[in-house]
Structures are given as C-alpha cells and as structure tokens.
C-alpha cells in the first residue's frame, strides 16, 4: 500500500543550482560525480518540484566564495519558487557582523535565512569550536539568521558543544549528519545525533540520504533506521524535508526522493507529516509562502 501524501504546500528545504559558465564547482571531481558536471538551474528543477507538490524551496550554498550568496539572493528575488537562501560568508572574518548586515541590506536580502560553511571538508574535527568560528556564530545569532551544519559523523561531537555554547542560535543539521547508510552502521552516529537533538536550538533535515546509500541499489528499508532515529530524537516538529537536488540525482530522481521520504514518514500522523514537509521549514527559516506559480527562472550562478 502506498504511503499517504503530505499536506499541500510542501517546502523543499534543501537544494542547489549552479552554472559552470559563471564559476567552477571544484568539488565535482572524478568519474562518480561526472553526471553533476553540467549546469543545473531552476528552470529544470521547477517542473519536477511542482509535480511533487512543492510550492517553495530553500536554495543552499555550494561553494565558499562571497560572490555566490548575492547571486542567489538575486535569483530568489526573481523566482516564484525560492522562498529562502542559505548562503555563505566567512564566519572567521573580523568584519563578519558588517558582512551579514550588508547581505541583508542589499536587494534580495530579505531572502537570506541562514549561513552554511563546508565544515565536512575541514581537517580539524573541532573546527566549530575554534574561538574565531564561535565569534562568527555568535554574530550570526545576533543577526537573527540560522546556521546550517554540514558535517560528517566524526564532527557531530563538536556540533553538540557549539550548540550548547550558543543557545540563541538555531543549528540545522543537514543530511542527518551524513550517517553511513551504505554500511548499515548506526553507531556512533545515532548516539551523537541523539545528543544534538536534546538541545532545543537544533533542527534536522531529512535530506541527502540516497547519496549515503548504495547508489545503484537501495530500498526503503535501508533508510528506515536512520530516519526513525532523527524523527524519534528531534520529533517531527524539528525535522524538515529536503531533496538535495541535483546531488540526489546520483542515486535517485526528484520524484524518487519525494516518494522515499513519504514512505519513511508514513507512520506519522497527518499533522506530524505537515510539520516535516512544511511547518518546520517555515518556522525555522521564517519563510513567507506565496504559493503562487510563475514562470521558471534561469539560474545565473552556482
């Protein structure tokens, strides 16, 4: 029996776009990632998202360059789909407060809802606890924005301590903290996720799962222990859906990711599914949903 549909007005709280003619995506290397080495824009995403019942999205940074975030804000201002942008700025810079203010004050700045850094690529597992990073995160909290965490399991302990030190900042865990789904191991990932979930200023994205599994062969059952862990630990009111398009295309189509997430949340009540697919993202990011369809926009940037 198929899982029930989520409530209307689904928010896809995590996707990307890029244009390789604007700048390279230097993380796309090797034959496995070759399918991603082309342009991906909103004009391609929008029909797939609409077909899946998505009426609003959150566009998330891909690379650590200052030019990307203003470009994303311009794109959001011209789009009928993007309701929020999680951008990037150098949290360790002495002028981080001014940089955040400048992004919010520029045209399209009202779409800036959060900041993300590729912590997963930092060699120091305690990067989040560096004094200059904590100072930047504190400035982020004062600005009223949230912080998206893209970390690997061995970095979750530092994420827990950072969230403890900054109770005024909302930390959004991207991709469940990248659990080792392909191997089927739960620990130590699950224990660290539960520790993070004990803190009220933390939220988790039910996203990025398919690329942590066997890309060529996976079943819903492969993901169930991991989805259940975050749903039970955070509760549906602190979990949100994200497609991770187009990265998800390495292992699944947009429709398949949506279907998978519906299956993984089928045990929830109707109200709880509404939280996962809409409510949590709206509250966490402070999104304004118009729900009005419009022509897709070309992505001018990565």
Helices and strands as residue ranges (DSSP letters): E 10-15, G 31-36, H 42-51, E 54-60, H 66-77, E 82-87, H 96-105, G 109-111, E 112-117, G 119-121, G 127-129, H 131-143, E 146-149, G 153-155, H 156-165, E 171-173, G 174-177, H 189-197, E 202-206, G 210-212, H 220-234, G 236-238, E 239-241, G 247-250, H 254-264, H 270-274, I 275-279, H 280-285
